[in-house]
Amino acid sequence: MSQTIILDEKLAIGCKVAELRKAGDEEGAMRLMKTVPMPPYLAKVMKEKVGPDYLISGGWNLSEAEFGPDWISR
């Protein structure tokens, strides 16, 4: 899959998230936002600041944030 397609999909989801927030559906917006793969730099910062349990139990898409086996628990 090309980067352009991935970027276009992320942009489309971001627009839908904005629509949901504008409509007052913060819960739906957050649920949808969690489907977008979290960038590695953000996953690393989030792990350091709020802990790995937040990322794991929160249902975030960490498919792009892999730093090797068991990175989240190290």
JOLINDA-V789495 format. One record per backbone hydrogen bond with DSSP energy under -0.5 kcal/mol. CO is the residue of the C=O (numbers start at 1). NH is the residue of the N-H. E is the energy in kcal/mol with one decimal. If there is no record, write none. Layout:
CO | NH | E
CO | NH | E
This chain:
2 | 6 | -2.0
3 | 7 | -3.0
4 | 8 | -2.7
5 | 9 | -2.5
6 | 10 | -2.5
7 | 11 | -2.5
8 | 12 | -2.3
9 | 13 | -2.2
10 | 14 | -2.5
11 | 15 | -2.4
12 | 16 | -2.0
13 | 17 | -2.6
14 | 18 | -2.2
15 | 19 | -2.1
16 | 20 | -2.5
17 | 21 | -2.4
18 | 22 | -2.4
19 | 23 | -1.8
20 | 25 | -3.0
21 | 24 | -1.5
24 | 26 | -1.2
25 | 29 | -2.2
26 | 30 | -2.5
27 | 31 | -2.3
28 | 32 | -2.3
29 | 33 | -2.6
30 | 34 | -1.7
32 | 35 | -1.7
33 | 36 | -1.2
34 | 61 | -1.2
39 | 43 | -2.3
40 | 44 | -2.3
41 | 45 | -1.9
42 | 46 | -3.0
43 | 47 | -2.5
44 | 48 | -1.9
45 | 49 | -2.6
46 | 50 | -3.0
46 | 51 | -1.0
47 | 51 | -0.8
51 | 54 | -0.5
51 | 55 | -1.1
52 | 56 | -2.6
53 | 57 | -3.0
54 | 58 | -1.5
55 | 60 | -1.2
56 | 59 | -1.0
60 | 62 | -0.9
61 | 38 | -3.1
62 | 65 | -1.3
68 | 67 | -0.6
68 | 71 | -1.5
70 | 73 | -0.8
70 | 74 | -0.8
71 | 74 | -0.6
